[in-house]
Amino acid sequence: MKKLKAFIFTLMLFFASSSYVYAICDATELNTLRSVAANVRASYEEMRELLDPSEYTPPDGTTEDGYEAYYTFFRIYVTNLTEDIYIEVHNDANGETNTYTYEDSDNGTITFDWADIYLMANYTIKVYSSDNTNCSGTELYTLYLTTPRFNQYSTYDMCDGAEDFYLCYEYLSIPDDVSFGKFVELIERYKNGLIDDDGNEVEDSEKEENGFIQFLGDHYIAIIIIAVIIIAAGVTVTVIIVKKQRSRIV
């Protein structure tokens, strides 16, 4: 009887140890999970939705029939999730951290919105192994996504003719640290050819070239008139000379 009990006890230990070994997260599984995690992608898309007329007041001089207002926001997509992984998303603009699993997805795609387009949002997306694996809770991969901020200066009349200047872009991926006074100063310097599209100082040779181009642009009407006069005078002189030469020959 004692031998039988010892045998049963040994058998139980064997199965217990076998189960424990089976639950170990080995290097092969971990490498596979990391490959799966590396396929996760993040992107964003600008979205516009028509607002209900009851949600806004049309500007003076317009009616609801002739005016439409839109709500603009960014839609974030995180794709390629599987049942073996989940993600933790942190937004530094509002300090929020949210967790999404495959069950929260639409066939592996997580979707959420960022409404405050006047703020640049930096997303840190960490990918972990799920409870469906032997490596549950292991951090596998990290990816990043930044949504730009809407640039209110892009709507100003001063940006007319300076659309290629970086402070006139509709969206910017730089902090909002340029005051209005600085913006006006930089626009003037850009239009005078002193800085390039990115706001960098240009070489002296480029300044001279830009200045000449600017001069042509500012005085192109006078230049055309002068050119026409010169050409007309040249034609007149040629005609007179030809006539005189012909008269001599005759």
C-alpha positions in Angstrom: 0.0 0.0 0.0 2.8 2.4 0.9 4.5 1.7 -2.4 1.2 2.4 -4.2 0.8 5.7 -2.4 4.4 6.6 -3.2 3.8 5.8 -6.9 0.7 7.9 -7.0 2.4 10.8 -5.3 5.4 10.5 -7.7 2.9 10.4 -10.7 1.2 13.6 -9.4 4.5 15.4 -9.1 5.4 14.4 -12.6 2.1 15.8 -14.1 2.4 18.9 -12.0 6.0 19.5 -13.1 5.0 18.8 -16.7 2.2 21.4 -16.5 4.7 23.9 -15.1 7.2 23.3 -17.8 4.4 23.7 -20.4 3.5 27.2 -19.0 7.1 28.5 -19.4 7.5 31.4 -21.9 10.4 30.1 -24.0 12.5 32.0 -26.5 10.8 30.5 -29.5 7.4 31.7 -28.5 8.7 35.0 -27.5 10.4 35.6 -30.8 7.2 34.6 -32.6 5.2 37.1 -30.5 7.7 39.9 -31.2 7.4 39.3 -34.9 3.6 39.5 -34.6 3.9 42.7 -32.5 6.3 44.3 -35.0 3.5 44.1 -37.6 1.3 46.5 -35.7 0.9 49.8 -37.5 -0.5 53.2 -36.5 -1.8 56.0 -38.7 -4.2 58.9 -38.7 -6.7 60.6 -41.1 -8.3 64.0 -41.1 -12.1 63.7 -40.8 -14.8 66.3 -41.4 -18.4 65.8 -40.3 -21.2 68.2 -41.1 -22.7 69.8 -38.0 -26.4 70.0 -37.3 -27.6 73.6 -37.8 -29.0 73.6 -34.3 -25.4 73.2 -33.0 -24.0 76.6 -34.3 -25.0 80.1 -35.2 -24.3 81.3 -38.8 -22.2 84.4 -39.2 -24.0 87.8 -39.6 -25.4 88.3 -43.1 -25.8 84.6 -43.8 -28.7 82.1 -43.3 -28.8 78.5 -42.3 -29.8 77.6 -45.9 -26.6 79.2 -47.3 -24.1 78.2 -44.6 -22.6 74.9 -43.5 -20.3 74.2 -40.6 -18.0 71.2 -40.2 -16.5 69.5 -37.3 -12.8 68.6 -38.0 -10.9 65.9 -36.0 -8.3 63.2 -36.5 -9.2 59.5 -36.6 -6.5 57.2 -35.3 -6.0 53.7 -36.6 -4.0 50.9 -35.0 -4.0 47.8 -37.2 -2.9 44.2 -37.2 -3.8 43.2 -33.7 -4.3 39.5 -33.0 -5.7 37.5 -30.1 -2.1 36.9 -28.9 -1.4 40.6 -28.3 -3.0 43.8 -26.9 -2.0 47.4 -26.8 -1.6 50.2 -24.3 -2.0 53.7 -25.8 -0.7 56.8 -24.0 -1.6 60.4 -25.2 0.8 63.0 -23.8 -1.5 65.9 -24.8 -4.2 64.9 -22.3 -2.3 62.3 -20.2 -4.8 59.5 -20.9 -3.7 55.9 -21.2 -6.1 53.3 -22.6 -5.8 49.6 -23.2 -7.3 47.8 -26.2 -7.5 44.1 -26.9 -8.4 42.1 -30.0 -12.0 41.9 -28.7 -12.2 45.7 -28.9 -11.1 45.7 -32.5 -12.8 45.4 -35.9 -11.0 42.4 -37.4 -7.7 43.5 -35.8 -8.2 47.3 -36.3 -8.6 49.7 -33.3 -10.1 53.1 -34.1 -10.4 56.1 -31.8 -10.6 59.9 -32.4 -8.6 63.0 -31.3 -10.8 66.1 -31.3 -8.5 68.9 -30.1 -6.7 69.6 -33.4 -5.3 72.8 -32.0 -3.0 70.6 -29.9 -0.2 68.3 -31.2 -0.7 64.9 -29.7 2.1 62.4 -29.3 1.0 58.8 -28.9 3.1 56.0 -27.4 1.7 52.6 -28.3 3.1 49.6 -26.4 2.3 46.1 -27.5 2.1 43.3 -25.0 1.4 39.5 -25.2 -2.1 38.5 -24.1 -3.3 35.8 -21.7 -3.7 33.5 -24.7 0.0 33.0 -24.7 2.6 31.6 -22.2 4.2 35.1 -22.1 1.2 37.0 -20.8 1.9 40.7 -20.0 5.3 40.7 -21.7 6.2 44.0 -23.4 7.0 43.1 -27.0 7.2 46.3 -29.1 6.7 50.1 -29.0 5.6 52.4 -31.8 4.9 56.1 -31.9 2.5 58.4 -33.7 2.2 62.2 -33.7 -0.9 64.1 -34.9 -0.1 67.6 -36.1 -1.8 70.7 -34.8 -4.0 73.1 -36.9 -2.1 76.3 -37.7 -4.4 79.3 -37.4 -1.9 81.5 -39.1 -2.6 79.6 -42.4 -6.0 81.4 -42.6 -4.4 84.9 -42.5 -4.2 87.1 -45.6 -0.5 87.5 -45.0 0.0 83.9 -46.2 -1.3 84.8 -49.6 1.6 84.3 -51.9 3.6 82.6 -49.2 1.9 79.2 -49.2 5.2 77.3 -49.3 6.4 79.0 -46.2 6.3 76.5 -43.2 4.3 78.9 -41.0 1.6 79.0 -43.6 1.0 75.3 -43.7 -2.5 74.2 -42.6 -1.0 71.7 -40.2 2.3 71.8 -38.3 4.2 69.2 -36.3 6.1 71.7 -34.2 5.1 73.2 -30.8 3.0 76.3 -30.8 5.8 78.7 -29.8 5.7 81.4 -32.5 3.9 84.6 -31.4 1.9 86.7 -33.8 4.6 89.4 -33.8 7.3 86.9 -34.7 5.0 85.4 -37.4 4.6 88.8 -39.0 8.4 89.4 -38.9 9.2 86.0 -40.4 6.6 86.4 -43.2 8.2 89.7 -44.1 11.7 88.3 -44.2 10.4 85.3 -46.3 8.8 87.6 -48.8 11.9 89.6 -49.0 14.0 86.5 -49.8 16.0 86.6 -46.5 14.8 83.1 -45.3 13.8 80.0 -47.1 10.6 77.9 -47.0 11.8 76.3 -43.7 12.7 79.6 -42.1 16.5 79.2 -42.5 18.8 82.1 -43.4 19.7 82.0 -47.1 23.2 82.6 -48.6 24.1 86.1 -49.9 24.1 84.9 -53.5 20.6 83.5 -53.0 19.5 86.8 -51.4 20.7 88.7 -54.5 18.9 86.3 -56.8 15.7 86.4 -54.7 16.0 90.2 -54.6 16.3 90.4 -58.3 13.3 88.1 -58.8 11.3 90.2 -56.3 12.3 93.3 -58.2 11.1 91.8 -61.5 7.8 90.8 -59.8 7.2 94.2 -58.3 8.0 96.1 -61.6 7.1 93.7 -64.3 4.6 96.1 -65.9 7.2 98.8 -66.3 9.7 96.3 -67.6 7.3 95.0 -70.2 6.6 98.6 -71.4 10.3 99.5 -71.6 11.0 96.2 -73.5 8.2 97.0 -76.0 9.5 100.5 -76.6 13.1 99.2 -77.2 11.9 96.5 -79.6 9.7 99.0 -81.5 12.6 101.5 -81.7 14.9 98.7 -83.0 12.4 97.7 -85.7 12.0 101.4 -86.8 15.8 101.9 -87.1 16.1 98.7 -89.1 13.3 99.7 -91.5 14.9 103.1 -92.0 18.3 101.6 -92.7 16.9 99.0 -95.1 15.0 101.7 -97.0 18.1 103.9 -97.3 20.2 101.0 -98.5 17.6 100.1 -101.1 17.5 103.7 -102.3 21.2 103.8 -102.7 21.2 100.6 -104.7 18.6 101.9 -107.0 
